[in-house]
């Protein structure tokens, strides 16, 4: 899958490199000394239970959030040390498929896809219209150009959002839970599109998801997060064969295991404080 050196060790051409990253929200550690690699030109699935900071990782990669310690390199550049103008240039090479789709409700399908080009390029209206048609064709929705978001099914809306994410021909596309809320057929369509777009456009894809089968079916590289750390990293085949108890629990959907069900408590007594009215406090045991 990846090139190997003379000793047979896998050599990865990294598009994104996360080094010794720690990130806290208040006193809670989201990541502690995390290091991982996103290979160039491959589909990487970042997986893990809900609440493990998968979406936070995307925001750190895009420099929307800054780590407390550690570095994030994107195509050889430390994104958290770039000037505002330099960061702006790097972000123009990124496409993002938001979990909700995030289509503009008062714009048609075609207008949604045209928006990035109108904002970030000097293309004329004719060229923009041609590219919009091409992008819609690539996701099988050229006939939906005039529809409004409210007229789209959930699967159609996600595909329109995907067409918009690749409108500027980015080098990197990040997918935030692309399969959430989709029926089995829509999931299958999205899996096929993500793989085709990655291979045809030769882009780097980062797929954040807890949908095991869909993600492993298209991923070249997999990182599994839990408890603020990377518990497994490798090919889909290596992940499936892992004997790590945390990995097995996640892949098999087991309720009992090393990954806890309960959110950690700050109060050893487990009391919940309530504010009733203006100045009253109570506690529920």
C-alpha positions in Angstrom: 0.0 0.0 0.0 2.8 2.4 0.9 6.4 2.5 -0.3 8.9 0.6 1.8 12.5 1.3 2.6 15.3 -1.2 2.1 14.5 -2.8 5.4 10.9 -3.3 4.4 9.6 -0.7 6.8 6.6 1.3 5.5 7.5 4.9 4.5 4.6 7.3 4.4 4.7 10.6 2.5 2.8 12.7 5.0 0.5 15.4 4.0 -0.5 16.1 7.6 1.8 15.4 10.5 0.6 15.8 14.1 3.4 15.8 16.6 3.0 15.4 20.4 -0.2 17.4 20.5 -2.1 18.2 23.7 -5.4 20.1 23.8 -7.5 20.9 26.9 -10.9 22.3 27.4 -10.7 23.7 30.9 -9.2 21.0 33.0 -10.4 18.2 30.7 -7.8 16.8 28.4 -9.1 16.1 24.9 -5.7 15.1 23.6 -2.6 14.2 25.5 0.7 13.9 23.6 -0.9 12.6 20.4 1.1 12.0 17.3 -0.3 10.7 14.0 0.2 10.8 10.3 -2.2 11.5 7.4 -0.7 10.1 4.2 -0.6 12.2 1.0 -3.1 11.2 -1.7 -4.8 8.5 0.5 -8.1 8.2 2.3 -7.5 8.3 6.1 -10.3 7.3 8.5 -10.1 8.9 11.9 -12.4 6.8 14.1 -13.4 6.4 17.7 -16.3 6.6 20.1 -18.4 9.8 20.2 -16.9 12.5 22.3 -13.3 11.5 21.7 -12.4 14.8 19.9 -12.5 13.7 16.3 -14.1 16.9 15.0 -11.8 18.8 17.3 -8.9 17.3 15.4 -10.2 18.7 12.1 -10.5 22.1 13.7 -6.9 21.8 14.9 -5.7 20.8 11.4 -7.5 23.9 9.9 -6.0 26.1 12.7 -9.5 27.1 13.9 -8.2 25.9 17.3 -4.7 26.1 18.7 -3.1 23.2 20.6 -1.8 23.8 24.2 1.4 21.9 23.2 2.6 20.2 20.0 2.5 21.0 16.3 0.4 20.4 13.3 2.1 20.4 9.9 0.0 20.6 6.7 2.0 20.0 3.5 5.2 20.9 5.4 3.9 24.0 7.1 3.3 24.5 10.8 -0.2 25.9 10.5 -0.2 27.5 14.0 2.8 29.6 13.2 1.5 31.0 9.9 0.5 34.6 9.5 -3.1 35.3 8.8 -2.5 35.7 5.0 -0.4 32.6 4.9 -3.0 30.6 6.8 -5.7 31.9 4.4 -3.7 30.6 1.4 -3.4 27.1 3.1 -7.1 27.0 3.9 -8.0 27.7 0.2 -6.4 24.3 -0.5 -8.8 22.7 1.9 -12.4 21.5 1.4 -14.8 20.7 4.2 -17.9 18.5 4.2 -19.7 19.5 7.4 -21.7 17.0 9.4 -24.9 18.9 8.8 -24.1 19.7 5.2 -24.3 23.4 6.1 -25.9 24.4 2.8 -27.1 28.0 2.5 -30.9 27.7 2.8 -31.7 30.8 0.7 -29.5 29.7 -2.2 -30.2 27.1 -4.9 -28.1 24.0 -5.3 -26.1 25.7 -8.1 -25.6 28.9 -6.1 -24.3 27.0 -3.1 -21.7 25.3 -5.2 -20.8 28.5 -7.0 -20.3 30.4 -3.8 -16.7 29.4 -3.1 -15.7 30.3 -6.6 -17.4 33.7 -6.5 -15.7 34.5 -3.2 -12.2 33.2 -3.8 -11.6 33.3 -7.6 -11.8 35.8 -10.5 -13.6 33.4 -12.8 -16.3 34.8 -14.9 -20.0 33.6 -14.6 -19.7 31.4 -17.7 -16.7 29.4 -16.3 -18.3 29.2 -12.9 -21.5 27.8 -14.4 -19.5 25.2 -16.3 -17.6 24.1 -13.2 -20.8 23.9 -11.2 -22.3 21.6 -13.8 -19.2 19.4 -13.7 -19.2 19.2 -9.9 -22.9 18.3 -9.8 -22.3 15.7 -12.5 -19.6 14.1 -10.5 -22.0 13.5 -7.6 -24.9 12.5 -9.9 -27.0 15.6 -9.3 -26.7 17.8 -12.4 -30.5 17.7 -12.8 -30.9 19.2 -9.3 -29.1 22.5 -10.0 -32.2 24.7 -9.6 -33.6 23.0 -6.5 -33.5 24.7 -3.1 -32.0 22.9 0.0 -35.4 22.4 1.5 -36.4 20.3 -1.6 -33.5 17.9 -1.2 -33.5 14.6 0.6 -30.8 14.1 3.3 -28.6 12.0 0.9 -29.0 14.6 -1.9 -28.1 17.5 0.5 -24.9 15.6 1.6 -23.9 15.1 -2.0 -24.5 18.8 -2.9 -22.3 19.7 0.1 -19.6 17.3 -1.2 -19.8 19.0 -4.6 -19.3 22.4 -2.9 -16.4 21.0 -0.8 -14.5 20.2 -4.0 -15.5 23.2 -6.0 -12.0 24.8 -5.7 -10.2 21.6 -6.5 -8.6 21.3 -3.0 -5.6 19.3 -2.2 -7.2 18.2 1.1 -10.8 17.3 1.8 -12.0 16.8 5.4 -15.3 14.9 6.0 -17.0 15.4 9.4 -19.2 12.3 10.0 -20.4 12.1 6.4 -22.5 9.0 7.0 -24.5 10.2 10.0 -28.2 10.2 9.5 -28.0 8.5 6.1 -30.0 5.5 4.9 -28.0 2.4 3.7 -28.3 3.4 0.0 -27.1 7.0 0.7 -24.2 5.6 2.7 -23.2 3.4 -0.2 -23.4 6.3 -2.6 -21.2 8.5 -0.4 -18.7 5.7 0.1 -18.3 5.3 -3.6 -18.1 9.1 -4.2 -15.5 9.7 -1.6 -13.3 6.9 -3.0 -13.8 8.1 -6.6 -13.1 11.7 -5.9 -10.0 10.9 -3.9 -8.6 8.7 -6.7 -9.7 10.8 -9.7 -8.6 14.2 -8.3 -5.5 12.7 -6.4 -6.5 14.5 -3.2 -5.8 13.7 0.4 -9.0 12.8 2.3 -9.5 12.8 6.1 -12.7 11.0 7.1 -13.9 11.4 10.7 -16.5 8.8 11.5 -17.7 6.2 14.0 -19.3 4.2 11.2 -17.0 1.2 11.2 -17.9 -0.8 8.1 -18.3 2.2 5.7 -15.0 3.8 6.9 -12.9 0.6 6.8 -14.3 -0.3 3.3 -12.6 2.8 1.7 -9.8 3.7 4.1 -6.1 3.3 3.1 -5.0 4.4 6.5 -6.9 4.3 9.9 -6.3 6.0 13.2 -8.5 5.1 16.2 -8.8 7.6 19.0 -10.0 6.9 22.6 -9.2 8.5 25.9 -7.3 11.4 24.5 -4.8 9.2 22.6 -4.2 7.2 19.5 -4.9 3.5 20.4 -4.3 2.1 17.0 -2.9 3.2 13.6 -2.4 1.3 10.4 -4.2 -0.2 7.3 -7.8 -1.3 7.5 -6.6 -4.9 7.5 -4.2 -4.3 10.4 -7.0 -2.6 12.4 -9.4 -5.4 11.8 -6.7 -7.9 13.0 -5.8 -5.9 16.1 -6.1 -7.7 19.5 -6.1 -4.4 21.4 -9.1 -4.6 23.8 -10.2 -1.0 23.2 -10.0 -1.5 19.4 -12.0 -4.7 19.6 -14.7 -3.1 21.8 -15.1 -0.2 19.4 -15.1 -2.4 16.2 -17.6 -4.9 17.7 -19.8 -2.3 19.4 -19.5 -3.9 22.8 -21.1 -2.0 25.7 -18.7 -3.4 28.3 -14.9 -3.0 28.1 -12.0 -0.7 28.7 -13.7 2.3 27.0 -16.0 3.7 29.8 -19.7 4.3 29.5 -19.9 7.0 32.2 -18.6 10.5 31.7 -15.8 11.2 34.4 -17.2 12.9 37.5 -15.4 15.8 39.2 -17.5 15.3 42.4 -16.7 12.1 44.3 -20.1 12.1 45.8 -21.9 12.2 42.5 -24.1 15.1 43.5 -25.8 17.4 40.9 -26.2 21.0 41.9 -29.3 22.8 40.7 -30.2 26.4 40.7 -33.9 27.0 41.4 -35.3 30.5 41.0 -33.0 33.4 41.4 -30.8 32.5 44.4 -31.6 29.0 45.5 -29.3 26.0 45.3 -30.2 22.4 45.7 -28.6 19.1 45.3 -29.9 15.9 43.8 -28.3 12.7 44.9 
